[in-house]
Every structure is written in structure tokens, then in C-alpha cells.
Amino acid sequence: MASVILDVGCATGGLASSMATYLDVASGGMAIGLDAAPEMVIVARSKRASATCRFDIGVAENLPYSDNCFDKAASSFFFRHVDLADKERALCDIHRVLRPGGVLVVADVDVPSGWFGRLCARSGEWLFQQPEIGENIDGKLAPLFEPCGFIEPERIYTDLGYISTWLMHKLPSS
């Protein structure tokens, strides 16, 4: 069975394009990148023309897709851009569009460890003037995974002392 994968907050499409190279169009494989910024989607579309990859304009808090239509979803540095309420809405809507047994991988700013992690994380929050980054730094992202329906959220990787990657699942029968 082919995988249909959603890249939430795809920006200029690097992750979706990379995932698409491993998919087979003949068996229905598809990577779909979604971003709210039309300018980002235009760039993504110009970089990748493939039968296994497309880019849509839309918001993660109200995904323009049917229930249970994706096998997998990924998000790379998207949640640092949205406030806490939108983080929760986006996670719950990602859960909605994942098929039972689906997988979500999230890589984003997290609670820093060590002085270098704290320096990098807080510098980014200050430099970009984004309190949403501060919410992640304060540990408010990961506690949203289970209330939105994901099971077994697991931090599988940490880098630079402030970036984490989580792996989680949707119940097989939900």
C-alpha cells in the first residue's frame, strides 16, 4: 500500500519534496505540502514538479482535507510560528485527517537543556520577536499531543540542546 503524506507548514517545500522521492505514483503514493503563505507555496511549486508531490495553500488549524485521508504527517519548525490555541487546533486537525494507525512526526523548538540550548532558544525568541517560540521553550507544545488524540508520543531525538523530534500515533481503531 502506498503512503499519502502531509507536510504541515511546508514553507518552500523541502521536506515534502524529499519525502516524494521515495513514493511510487503507480501505487498511489503522494506527498502533499501545505502552507498558509501563498508566497512559500509558489516557491515550493517552482522547485518541485512531480506526480508524487503537490503543494496546497491552507491553514493547519482548519485543514482542507477529508477525515482519515493521510497515512502519515510531518511538521518541521511550524509550531514555533503559531500561538498555543492554534498549536492545539492544528494538532487536533492533523489527528482528524490521519487514518487510524497513522503516524505524526514533529520537529520543533523545545525546552532547552544546557547553557548552549538555552542561549540559542531564547536568542531566537528575542531575535524573531515571537512569543510562540517562548511557548515551545516553556514546554507547552508536547503536552498538547495526547489531548488531541495522539498515543505514545515519544521524543526520539534532541539536537543542539533545544530542538526535539517527536513520534506519535493515532489509535488504529479511532
Helices and strands as residue ranges (DSSP letters): E 4-8, H 14-20, G 25-27, E 30-35, H 38-47, E 53-57, G 60-62, E 70-76, G 79-81, H 84-97, E 98-109, H 114-128, H 131-137, G 142-144, E 150-159, E 163-170
